[in-house]
Amino acid sequence: MSPKPPEPDIIAPPELTPPESYPFWGYLDLAGFVMIALLAVLVESFLAGAFLSVVHVKKFLIELPAQLVLYAVLLWALSTIFRRYYGRPFWQSLRWVPAGLSDAVLVACGVMLAFAVMGGSVLLKTPDIDSPMKDLLSDRTAMMLVAVFGITLGPLCEEIVFRGFLQPLLVRSLGAVAGILTAAVPFGLLHLQQYGNSWRHVLLITMAGAAFGWMRYRTGSTKAAAIMHAAYNGVFFVLLAVQQAAPHAGAPGFISTGSAEHSQHVRYQEDHQYGAQSYAGAAPVTPAAVPVISAAAAEDQQQNDQ
C-alpha cells in the first residue's frame, strides 16, 4: 500500500487592511491650531504696533514682514501636528499634489472667477468706502510688494490652511457642499477688517473661497486651488497696475481694489499714519480676494461716457 501523500499546507489569506480614513487629523488638532494662530496674531500685533510707535516708517514695511512671520508660524504649527503626532509628511498630508488639470486651465478658472466676482460686486452695489487695503495700495511701492506677495506666498499659505487643512475635516463631517461653504466662511470673515467691515466684500470673498474649495474637492489637489487663487489675485493686480498707470483713462479705470475706490480718486500720496494705533495686524495684508467693480464707480464711468 503506497503511503498517503502529505496534505499541502493551507496558507491563510492575507488580512485586508481597511483603507485609511482621510483626513487623519481631527477637531482637537484644529482647536490646537486655532489657539496657536490666535496667539501668534496677538503677539504679531503687539510687537508690530510697539515697533511702529518707536520707529517712524511706512506701515507696509512692517506689515508685510510681520505677515511673512505669521504665515511661517502657522505652517510650522501644521508641520508639527503632522510629523510629531502622526508621523506623516507635510505636503502629501495636505494633498499638495498635481491636479490632473493643466496649469493653463487652472489659471483660466481663476481669471473667470475674478470677472464673475466683479459682476457680483455690481449686482450687490458695493459701496465706496475707506479701508486699510485702500490706504495700503495707494502707495506704488507697497502695491508692487503686495502684488508679489499676493500671487505667491499669500495664495499658497491661505489655501494650505483653509482648503488643505480645514476643508477636508469639514467635508468629512458635513458633506461636500456644506463642508466647502463652511470652510469658505472664516476665509471671508478673515478679511472683514481689511475691507472696512463691509459685508458685501466679505460675501464676495466667501464666494471666491467656495470656488477655490470646489476646485480642491473636484481635483483632490490643494495645489490646484492655490494656482487658481494666484491667478484670481493676479487679475486684480494687473487691473490695478493699469489703473495707476493711467488713472484718467477709460475702461479699466474703474476697476477697484476690493475697497471700491473710484478711478478718479486713486491716490499716490504716501501713508503717514504711524504708531501703534494705526496698525491692524489681525487681518492679512494681501488682498485675498476681491477685484471688484464698485457700483458708484461704474455709475461714474457711465456718466463720463455720456
Order of alpha helices (4+ residues) and beta strands (2+ residues): alpha-alpha-alpha-alpha-alpha-alpha-alpha-alpha-alpha-alpha-alpha-alpha
